[in-house]
Amino acid sequence: LGEINIDQWRCIAELVDNAIDGFLNSTRAGTLVVSPRVDVNLPMVDSDSAQLTITDNGGGMTPEVLERAVRAGWSGNNPIDNLGLFGMGFNIATARLGSVTEVWTTRKGEPEWHGLSIDFDQLRRQRHFRTAHLRRPKVDTEKHGTEIAIKRLKPEQRRWLARAANQTSARKRLSQTYSSMLRQNGIPLSFDLFINNKRVEARRHCVWNEDRTTPGPDGGNIRAVTPINHAMSPRLYCTHCMSWLSEGEIDGACQTCGATGTIMKRERKVTGWIGIQRYLDQGEYGFDFIRNGRKIEIGNKDLFYWRDGETEEREYPIDDPRNRGRIVGEIHIDHCRVSYAKDRFDRSDPSWDEMIQLIRGEGPLRPDKAKALGFATNDAPLFQIFRAFRRTSPHSKTAGAYARIMIVKDNDRAVEMATYFNDGH
């Protein structure tokens, strides 16, 4: 498991995911965690004693749940509403970083902590996977939560984690990945994340306000930010193999894996927003695709391509000589499948194609091209935004021309201001 090539920040994210799922499970059980918080402590120096720890103030686990939670391939998570998927994230992440993992957990009112140590070298020597049930006293019986410490870090991982530049990079990645939850009224919850005792702030999009509008090509005004809230009809889903099924009996066996008692009607919806960034950039634009509050893909540009059979044409940006874009958005698609590494949505999932249809509609984004190919009028949000804001400079430089396409003349200054914005000024 430790040889699976996953970036260090993704390993950290897997363990943060476990904490978030703990918060969600407590809430569903009727025990709301007050001020949910996750603390990540990265090693500051490259030494043999360096370790990585992740602590949360969730509800904690019983010894029985702890034993199951660290077993490879076991998942007690709801595969629909939780971040955990295959029961392997914890094992892959910890084995990737080090050879010893200690887990301690406790619940409110209990007099002690329960723990275990997974030492891969020891497991090899003893030739079985049993490990002792550890206990330690608890000073404050009201305390609750879980601590994970990864020790005996692999030399290459230890060097990477201890570098200040890499810690800054990991902080930025995590601030983007969890930005939907590191803000007030987060989706599906709000929590605080600290790295080495410094709060991680949500990285927000620097966009024009919703009340900003510009005249549309067909009359009326186009808003700079368009909300998306589209519910689709529910479909049958198997929680065992995580597959969408054709219509049939809920009480029957899954047509894909044969499991029984695992079929349910699952709700489907696409929510979020798309809008216009206040500056142009060659890389920083595109859509963030989100599952259960965690961003799986950031700045994705797939929806800017028109695909007709095997041909593919980029449709945005095409008007800017430096290939800079500014259309951005956050799209929640909780019902779509993701890869085991949680870095990409499954493009073979029919739900992905349904989302594309809702966001960009049928046919090309370019109105002339769509008309030439015989496509009907398109009222999809991306089509409307594209028509109003595709240009990065006005046709003419008459008074008010820049305001009509809602763009700043001095883009370097806009980028500078966006940097201040992202730094919290």
C-alpha positions in Angstrom: 0.0 0.0 0.0 2.9 2.4 0.8 4.1 2.1 -2.8 0.9 3.7 -4.2 2.0 7.0 -5.6 -0.1 9.7 -3.9 1.0 13.2 -3.2 1.9 14.1 0.4 -0.9 16.7 0.7 -3.4 14.1 -0.5 -2.2 11.7 2.2 -2.9 14.4 4.8 -6.3 15.1 3.2 -7.3 11.4 3.5 -6.8 11.7 7.3 -8.6 15.0 7.4 -11.5 13.3 5.5 -11.7 10.7 8.3 -12.1 13.5 10.8 -14.8 15.2 8.8 -16.7 11.9 8.4 -16.5 11.5 12.2 -18.1 15.0 12.6 -20.8 14.1 10.1 -21.5 10.7 11.7 -21.8 12.3 15.2 -24.3 14.9 13.8 -26.4 12.1 12.2 -26.4 10.2 15.5 -27.8 13.3 17.2 -24.6 14.3 18.9 -23.5 17.6 17.4 -19.8 18.4 17.7 -19.4 22.0 19.0 -16.8 24.0 17.0 -15.4 21.0 15.1 -11.6 21.3 14.6 -8.8 19.4 13.0 -5.1 20.1 13.8 -2.3 18.9 11.5 1.2 19.1 12.9 3.9 18.7 10.3 7.6 18.1 11.2 9.7 21.3 11.3 13.0 19.5 11.0 14.3 16.5 9.1 15.3 14.2 11.9 14.8 10.6 12.9 12.3 11.6 15.6 10.1 13.6 13.2 6.5 12.7 13.1 3.2 13.9 11.6 0.1 14.1 13.8 -3.6 14.8 13.0 -6.0 15.4 15.9 -9.7 16.1 15.9 -12.4 16.8 18.5 -15.0 14.5 17.0 -17.1 12.0 18.9 -14.3 9.4 19.1 -14.7 5.6 18.7 -15.3 2.6 20.8 -12.5 0.0 20.9 -14.6 -2.2 18.6 -15.1 0.5 16.0 -11.4 1.5 16.2 -10.4 -2.1 15.5 -12.5 -2.2 12.4 -11.6 1.3 11.3 -7.9 0.5 10.7 -8.5 -2.8 9.0 -7.7 -2.6 5.3 -10.7 -2.8 3.0 -13.3 -2.2 5.8 -15.4 0.9 5.6 -18.1 1.8 8.1 -18.9 4.9 6.1 -22.1 5.7 4.2 -20.7 5.7 0.6 -23.2 8.3 -0.4 -22.9 11.1 2.2 -19.4 10.6 3.5 -16.0 11.4 2.0 -14.5 7.9 2.7 -15.2 5.4 -0.1 -13.4 2.1 -0.2 -12.0 1.6 3.3 -8.4 2.0 2.1 -7.7 5.7 2.4 -6.3 5.5 6.0 -4.1 2.5 5.2 -2.7 4.0 1.9 -2.1 7.4 3.4 -0.3 6.2 6.6 1.7 3.5 4.8 2.8 6.0 2.2 4.3 8.3 4.8 5.8 6.1 7.5 6.2 2.6 8.9 4.6 3.2 12.3 1.1 4.6 12.9 -0.4 5.1 16.4 -4.1 5.8 16.8 -5.7 7.0 20.0 -9.4 7.7 20.5 -11.8 8.5 23.3 -15.4 9.5 23.8 -17.0 12.0 26.1 -17.3 10.6 29.7 -14.9 7.8 29.2 -12.0 7.5 31.8 -9.3 6.5 29.4 -8.0 6.6 25.8 -8.0 3.5 23.7 -5.3 3.0 21.1 -3.2 0.7 18.9 0.1 0.8 17.1 0.5 -0.4 13.5 4.2 -1.2 13.1 4.9 -2.7 9.7 8.3 -4.0 10.6 6.9 -5.6 13.8 4.0 -7.1 11.8 6.5 -8.7 9.4 8.6 -10.2 12.2 5.6 -11.6 14.0 4.0 -12.8 10.8 0.4 -11.9 11.8 -1.6 -8.7 11.9 -2.7 -8.7 15.5 -1.7 -5.8 17.6 -2.3 -4.9 21.3 -5.2 -2.9 22.6 -3.4 0.0 24.3 -4.9 2.2 27.1 -3.8 5.4 28.7 -5.5 7.5 31.4 -7.5 10.6 30.6 -7.1 13.8 32.7 -10.4 15.4 31.5 -13.2 12.9 31.1 -15.2 15.4 29.1 -12.5 15.4 26.3 -13.3 13.5 23.1 -11.8 12.9 19.7 -9.1 11.0 17.8 -5.3 11.4 17.4 -3.3 9.8 14.6 0.5 9.9 14.8 2.7 8.7 11.9 6.1 7.9 13.1 9.3 6.5 11.6 8.6 8.6 8.6 10.3 7.4 5.3 13.4 9.5 4.7 12.2 11.0 1.4 8.8 11.8 3.0 10.4 13.3 6.0 12.6 15.6 3.9 9.6 16.7 1.8 7.4 17.4 4.8 10.0 19.4 6.7 10.6 21.9 3.9 8.9 25.3 4.4 8.1 25.7 0.7 6.3 22.3 0.7 4.4 23.1 3.8 3.2 26.3 2.2 2.2 24.4 -0.9 0.3 21.8 1.2 -1.5 24.6 3.1 -2.6 26.2 -0.2 -3.9 22.8 -1.6 -5.8 22.1 1.6 -7.3 25.6 1.7 -8.6 25.0 -1.8 -9.7 21.4 -1.3 -11.8 22.2 1.8 -12.8 25.8 1.0 -16.5 24.8 0.9 -16.3 23.8 4.5 -13.7 26.2 5.8 -16.2 29.0 5.7 -19.4 30.0 7.5 -22.5 28.0 6.5 -20.2 25.4 5.0 -21.5 22.5 2.8 -22.2 19.9 4.3 -20.7 21.4 7.5 -18.2 24.0 8.7 -15.0 23.1 10.5 -11.7 24.7 11.5 -8.4 23.4 10.1 -5.1 24.3 11.6 -1.6 23.4 10.3 1.2 23.8 12.9 -1.2 25.9 15.0 -2.0 28.4 12.2 -5.5 28.5 10.8 -6.0 27.5 7.2 -8.4 30.0 5.6 -10.7 29.0 2.8 -9.3 30.1 -0.6 -12.2 32.0 -2.2 -12.8 32.9 -5.8 -12.2 36.6 -6.5 -15.3 37.2 -8.6 -17.5 40.2 -9.4 -20.6 40.6 -7.2 -23.9 38.9 -8.1 -25.6 42.3 -8.5 -23.2 43.2 -11.3 -24.8 42.9 -14.7 -24.1 43.6 -18.4 -26.5 43.8 -21.3 -27.1 40.4 -23.0 -26.9 39.9 -26.8 -30.6 39.2 -26.9 -31.7 41.9 -24.5 -32.0 41.7 -20.8 -29.1 41.6 -18.4 -26.6 38.8 -17.7 -25.4 38.6 -14.1 -21.7 38.2 -13.3 -22.5 35.3 -11.1 -25.2 32.7 -11.9 -26.5 30.4 -9.2 -27.2 26.7 -10.1 -29.7 24.6 -8.3 -31.0 21.8 -10.5 -32.7 18.7 -9.0 -32.9 15.6 -11.2 -35.2 12.6 -10.8 -33.9 10.0 -8.3 -32.5 6.7 -9.6 -31.7 3.3 -8.3 -28.3 2.9 -6.8 -26.3 0.0 -5.2 -24.4 1.0 -2.1 -22.3 -2.2 -2.4 -20.7 -1.7 -5.8 -21.5 2.0 -6.0 -23.3 1.7 -9.4 -26.3 3.3 -10.9 -28.9 0.7 -12.0 -31.7 0.6 -14.5 -35.2 0.7 -13.2 -36.3 -2.5 -11.4 -37.3 -3.9 -8.0 -35.6 -2.3 -5.0 -35.9 -5.6 -3.1 -34.2 -7.6 -5.8 -30.5 -8.4 -6.4 -28.2 -5.8 -7.9 -27.9 -6.3 -11.6 -24.1 -5.5 -11.4 -22.7 -7.2 -8.4 -25.5 -9.5 -7.3 -25.7 -8.1 -3.8 -29.1 -8.0 -2.1 -30.5 -5.5 0.3 -28.2 -2.8 -1.0 -30.4 -1.1 -3.6 -31.9 2.3 -2.8 -33.5 5.3 -4.6 -30.8 8.0 -4.6 -31.4 11.7 -4.9 -29.4 13.6 -7.6 -28.8 17.3 -8.0 -26.3 19.8 -9.4 -25.8 22.9 -7.4 -23.3 25.7 -7.0 -22.5 28.8 -9.2 -20.6 30.0 -12.2 -19.3 33.5 -12.6 -16.6 35.9 -13.8 -13.3 36.3 -12.1 -12.0 39.9 -11.6 -8.8 39.2 -13.4 -7.5 37.3 -16.4 -5.0 34.4 -16.1 -3.6 31.7 -18.3 -4.1 29.0 -15.7 -6.3 30.2 -12.8 -9.8 29.8 -14.3 -12.2 27.0 -14.8 -14.5 25.0 -12.6 -14.1 23.3 -9.2 -16.0 20.0 -9.0 -17.0 19.1 -5.5 -18.3 15.9 -3.8 -19.7 16.1 -0.3 -17.9 19.4 0.4 -14.5 18.3 -0.8 -13.1 19.6 -4.0 -12.0 16.7 -6.2 -11.0 18.7 -9.3 -9.9 22.4 -9.1 -9.8 24.8 -12.1 -11.0 22.1 -14.5 -11.4 23.3 -18.1 -13.2 20.3 -19.7 -16.5 22.2 -20.1 -14.8 24.8 -22.4 -14.3 22.1 -25.1 -16.8 21.2 -27.8 -16.7 17.5 -28.6 -18.4 16.1 -31.7 -17.6 12.5 -32.0 -13.8 12.2 -32.1 -13.2 15.8 -32.9 -12.5 18.3 -30.1 -12.3 22.1 -30.2 -11.4 24.6 -27.5 -14.1 27.3 -27.3 -12.7 29.3 -24.4 -10.6 31.3 -24.2 -10.4 32.1 -27.9 -10.6 35.9 -28.0 -7.6 36.7 -25.9 -4.2 36.7 -27.7 -2.5 35.5 -24.6 -5.0 32.6 -23.9 -6.1 34.1 -20.6 -9.5 33.1 -19.1 -11.8 34.4 -16.3 -14.9 32.1 -16.2 -14.9 30.2 -12.9 -17.3 28.3 -10.7 -18.0 25.8 -8.0 -20.2 22.8 -9.0 -21.4 20.3 -6.4 -22.1 16.9 -7.9 -22.3 14.6 -4.8 -23.9 11.8 -6.8 -21.1 11.4 -9.3 -18.4 8.7 -8.9 -14.8 9.6 -8.1 -11.5 7.7 -8.4 -10.0 5.9 -5.4 -7.4 8.7 -5.1 -10.2 11.3 -5.0 -8.5 13.3 -7.7 -10.9 12.9 -10.6 -14.5 12.3 -11.3 -15.3 9.2 -13.4 -15.9 10.4 -17.0 -17.6 7.1 -17.8 -20.3 7.7 -15.2 -23.6 8.7 -17.0 -24.1 11.3 -14.3 -21.1 13.2 -15.5 -22.6 13.6 -19.0 -25.9 14.8 -17.4 -24.0 17.5 -15.5 -22.3 18.7 -18.7 -25.7 18.9 -20.4 -27.1 21.0 -17.5 -24.2 23.4 -17.3 -23.3 24.0 -21.0 -26.3 22.6 -22.8 -26.3 21.0 -26.2 -24.1 22.0 -29.0 -21.2 24.5 -29.2 -20.9 27.5 -27.0 -20.2 29.7 -30.0 -23.6 30.9 -31.2 -22.7 31.0 -34.9 -21.2 27.5 -34.8 -24.3 26.2 -32.9 -26.6 27.8 -35.4 -24.7 26.4 -38.4 -24.9 22.9 -36.9 -28.7 23.2 -36.4 -28.8 23.4 -32.6 -31.7 25.1 -31.0 -31.6 28.1 -28.6 -29.4 27.3 -25.6 -30.4 28.6 -22.2 -27.8 26.7 -20.1 -25.9 28.9 -17.6 -22.4 28.5 -19.2 -23.8 29.4 -22.7 -25.3 32.6 -21.3 -22.2 33.6 -19.4 -20.0 32.8 -22.4 -22.0 35.0 -24.8 -21.9 37.9 -22.4 -18.3 37.7 -21.1 -16.2 35.7 -23.6 -14.4 38.8 -24.8 -11.3 40.1 -22.9 -11.2 43.4 -24.7 -14.1 45.5 -26.1 -14.8 45.8 -29.9 -14.3 49.6 -29.6 -12.7 51.8 -27.0 -15.7 54.2 -26.7 -16.8 55.4 -23.3 -18.1 52.6 -21.1 -16.8 49.8 -23.4 -14.8 48.1 -20.7 -17.6 48.3 -18.2 -20.0 46.6 -20.7 -17.8 43.5 -20.7 -16.9 43.9 -17.1 -13.2 43.9 -17.3 -10.3 45.9 -15.7 -8.0 47.6 -18.1 -4.9 47.1 -16.0 -4.9 43.3 -15.5 -1.6 43.3 -13.7 -3.1 45.6 -11.1 -6.2 43.3 -10.9 -3.9 40.3 -10.3 -2.1 42.2 -7.6 -5.3 43.1 -5.8 -6.5 39.5 -6.1 -3.3 38.4 -4.3 -4.2 40.8 -1.5 -7.7 39.3 -1.4 -6.4 35.7 -1.1 -4.0 36.8 1.7 -7.1 38.0 3.6 -6.8 41.8 3.2 
